[in-house]
Amino acid sequence: MAHTQSSPRGIMTDPSLDKVYNVDFAVGPGKPNNKDDVQLVQLFLQQIYSHSTLGAGPLPDGKKIDTDGVCGPITKSAIWHLQTYLQRVSGGQVYADGVVSPVPLGDELGPHMPSLIWMNWLLQEAIGRGRFITLQIDSITPSPLRTSLPRSYYWY
């Protein structure tokens, strides 16, 4: 089930990213691909790719991402495409493996920063902090996913 948690300390230079939306299980080829985890990743990808000012550019072939909770070929391609972009702009901090893994608790990040942390930051940049912190009630969030995200979890 998709959820929120505190960000590992020191992960970004932007102090406004004090919490992150997280998945319980990895999303991608050969992974559990729980429906609400996939929907969260799809929502992030959909919004990131629709805001061209973020630099990720449009998806190859002009594909659109549906938030249907199915990790199909378009979602898999979008994950790979974004991770490849993030690997390039982060100086190798993101490992492009086509899988969006859960953000670990505490400070256990290892040598690579999880792409989901970057996706949280990019989503916040795309839609603004006000909408980001109330994603559970925002119109862009699919109805089934809204019930997974905490209703009273507002960040200040």
C-alpha positions as CSV (number, residue, x, y, z in Angstrom):
1,M,0.0,0.0,0.0
2,A,1.4,3.4,-0.9
3,H,2.2,5.6,2.1
4,T,4.2,8.5,3.4
5,Q,7.3,8.6,5.6
6,S,10.1,11.0,6.7
7,S,12.8,11.5,4.1
8,P,16.3,10.1,5.0
9,R,18.4,12.9,6.4
10,G,20.6,14.8,4.0
11,I,19.2,13.3,0.8
12,M,18.4,16.5,-1.0
13,T,19.5,20.1,-0.7
14,D,15.9,21.2,-0.8
15,P,14.6,21.2,2.9
16,S,11.0,21.3,1.7
17,L,11.2,17.6,0.9
18,D,10.9,16.5,4.5
19,K,8.5,13.7,3.8
20,V,8.1,11.4,0.8
21,Y,5.4,9.3,-0.7
22,N,6.6,5.8,-0.7
23,V,5.7,2.3,-2.0
24,D,5.6,-0.8,0.0
25,F,6.9,-3.0,-2.7
26,A,9.1,-2.4,-5.8
27,V,7.5,-1.5,-9.1
28,G,8.9,-2.7,-12.4
29,P,9.8,-5.9,-14.4
30,G,9.6,-9.0,-12.2
31,K,8.5,-7.1,-9.1
32,P,5.3,-7.4,-7.0
33,N,3.7,-4.4,-8.7
34,N,0.9,-4.0,-6.2
35,K,-1.9,-1.9,-7.7
36,D,-1.7,1.1,-5.4
37,D,2.1,1.2,-5.5
38,V,2.0,1.1,-9.3
39,Q,-0.7,3.8,-9.4
40,L,1.5,6.1,-7.2
41,V,4.5,5.6,-9.5
42,Q,2.2,6.2,-12.6
43,L,0.9,9.4,-11.0
44,F,4.4,10.6,-10.5
45,L,5.5,9.7,-14.0
46,Q,2.3,11.2,-15.5
47,Q,2.8,14.6,-13.8
48,I,6.6,14.7,-14.3
49,Y,6.3,14.0,-18.0
50,S,3.5,16.5,-18.5
51,H,5.6,19.3,-17.1
52,S,8.3,19.8,-19.8
53,T,10.0,22.5,-17.8
54,L,11.5,19.8,-15.5
55,G,13.8,18.6,-18.3
56,A,12.7,14.9,-18.4
57,G,11.0,15.6,-21.7
58,P,8.1,13.8,-23.2
59,L,8.0,10.0,-23.3
60,P,9.4,8.4,-26.5
61,D,6.8,8.0,-29.2
62,G,4.5,10.5,-27.4
63,K,3.0,7.8,-25.2
64,K,0.7,8.7,-22.3
65,I,0.7,7.1,-18.9
66,D,-2.6,5.9,-17.5
67,T,-2.9,5.6,-13.7
68,D,-4.6,2.2,-14.0
69,G,-2.3,0.3,-11.5
70,V,-1.0,-2.1,-14.2
71,C,2.8,-2.1,-14.7
72,G,2.6,-2.6,-18.5
73,P,5.1,-1.7,-21.2
74,I,4.4,2.1,-21.2
75,T,4.9,2.3,-17.4
76,K,8.1,0.2,-17.6
77,S,9.4,2.3,-20.5
78,A,8.6,5.5,-18.6
79,I,10.4,4.3,-15.5
80,W,13.5,3.4,-17.5
81,H,13.4,6.6,-19.5
82,L,13.2,8.7,-16.3
83,Q,15.9,6.8,-14.4
84,T,18.2,7.2,-17.4
85,Y,17.6,10.9,-17.4
86,L,18.1,11.1,-13.6
87,Q,21.3,9.1,-13.8
88,R,22.7,11.6,-16.2
89,V,21.7,14.8,-14.3
90,S,22.6,13.4,-10.9
91,G,26.1,12.4,-11.8
92,G,25.3,8.7,-11.3
93,Q,23.5,9.0,-8.0
94,V,20.5,7.2,-9.5
95,Y,20.9,3.6,-10.8
96,A,18.9,3.0,-13.9
97,D,17.5,-0.5,-13.5
98,G,13.9,0.0,-14.5
99,V,12.7,-0.6,-11.0
100,V,11.2,1.9,-8.5
101,S,12.2,0.5,-5.1
102,P,10.8,1.6,-1.8
103,V,12.7,4.4,0.0
104,P,14.5,2.8,3.0
105,L,13.7,4.0,6.5
106,G,16.3,6.0,8.3
107,D,19.7,6.8,6.7
108,E,20.2,3.5,4.9
109,L,20.6,4.8,1.4
110,G,23.7,3.1,0.2
111,P,25.7,4.3,-2.8
112,H,22.7,5.2,-4.9
113,M,19.8,7.5,-4.2
114,P,16.5,5.8,-4.8
115,S,14.8,7.1,-7.9
116,L,11.6,7.5,-5.9
117,I,13.1,10.3,-3.8
118,W,13.9,12.2,-7.0
119,M,10.4,11.4,-8.3
120,N,9.0,13.0,-5.1
121,W,11.1,16.1,-5.6
122,L,10.2,16.4,-9.3
123,L,6.5,16.0,-8.5
124,Q,6.7,18.7,-5.9
125,E,8.4,20.9,-8.4
126,A,5.8,20.1,-11.1
127,I,2.6,20.7,-9.1
128,G,3.8,22.9,-6.3
129,R,4.2,22.2,-2.6
130,G,0.6,23.0,-1.6
131,R,-0.7,20.3,-3.9
132,F,2.1,17.9,-3.2
133,I,1.4,17.9,0.6
134,T,-2.3,17.3,0.0
135,L,-2.0,14.7,-2.8
136,Q,-4.4,12.4,-1.0
137,I,-7.3,14.9,-1.8
138,D,-6.0,16.4,-5.1
139,S,-8.0,15.8,-8.3
140,I,-5.0,14.4,-10.1
141,T,-4.9,11.4,-7.7
142,P,-6.9,8.4,-8.7
143,S,-9.8,7.6,-6.4
144,P,-8.5,4.2,-5.3
145,L,-5.1,5.6,-4.4
146,R,-6.6,8.4,-2.3
147,T,-7.7,5.8,0.3
148,S,-4.1,4.5,0.6
149,L,-2.6,7.9,1.3
150,P,-3.2,9.4,4.8
151,R,-6.1,11.8,4.8
152,S,-4.8,14.0,7.7
153,Y,-1.1,14.0,6.9
154,Y,-0.3,17.6,6.2
155,W,3.4,18.7,6.2
156,Y,4.6,22.1,7.3
